[in-house]
């Protein structure tokens, strides 16, 4: 990453967490000094260019130890370099610092956040700072992917099932399970898709009472994205009944009202699983999509929702009522991992995946969008073997299937 990219990353994190300031400092090649190269917010102009001995201040401590820290009262911490803060004109209360790494695993630098906007009693958002720092280490990966790094992923408790994969779906094929793909449409004739059981499109129409119209029947994929998701689901659950619910346009964007309508259609038509390789970052949609997600939860429809590829709150992946998914490295389409810390619960294959695309072709793609249908396919297999499981029961089975799950953890 370059200076402008560091500046953009600092600005994005500061805005996301409503913080007073955010900065990036890098360790010099001789590993003797730490130099601030980018900043946004209070004291930004003053801190950029400052060099400190590695090991000095909270940032220096993180650069030396490789451990992230969150300090609520910085001035009470002996490691805090108060004189440096005073020279910038801004002395913070809360300081959060996380390291980011070079390709050789050494600490390359640190990301520091000052005074995030919090309500009384809220925990300090260290996890968000760590994730943003991880993105500086691997900017090629979608957001939250490094939460599923096998080297750091914690072991979690699982259901006491012997051969969990055999019990969960055995030799099942997803027969009889209805799966809706809310996306850009599906090319039903693509050889990796093998047809769809039904289709509906929700299209903007400013003259319609609700601002959109519903068009039942076959339609094209406007991008290739929905076809990619359907192809992944078909590869895992070959006999699932896949339905195309088009809610996105040719730019892979769509109105929140169309997404809500697509979810409602899925519930009306008794979909067992709905794949949402899409999300909204609009705060205005938090409440409406929460209602839709809760309706699906109580109707027994499993919503599998990809997190956004960029850090920050996205909906509906943030809600506990959905199965949230991010991409993780690996080639095994059956492998899934579970994350005990929010905001993303499950990680699945989504890095450099060969996926179906437009015009009967294929591309190699990376994104949380392509991890979600792997989990959707597994959910379809589970429901094919155990029809009638509730959403939370499906989540429990997915956790038991996770490679980092084990029985009797902590005993």
Secondary structure, 3 states (H helix, E strand, C coil): CCHHHHHHHHHHHHHHCCCCEEEEEEECCCCCEEEEEEEEECCHHHHCCCEEECCCHHHHHHHHHCCCEEECCHHHCCCCCHHHHHHHCCCCCCEEEEEEECCCCCEEEEEEEECCCCCCCCCCCHHHHHHHHHHHHCCCCCCCHHHHCCCCCCCEECCCCCCHHHHHCCCCCCCCCEEEEEECCCCCCCCCCCCCCEEEEEEECCCCCCCEEEEECCCCCCCCHHHHHHHHHHHHCCCCEEEEEECCCCCCCCCHHHHHHHHHHHHHCCCCEEEECCCECCCCHHHHHHHHHHHHHHHCCEEEEECCCCCCCCECCCCCCCEEEEEECCCCCCCEEECCCCCCCEEEECCCEEEECHHHCEEEECCHHHHHHHHHHHHHHHHHHCCCCCHHHHHHHHHHHCCCEECCCCC
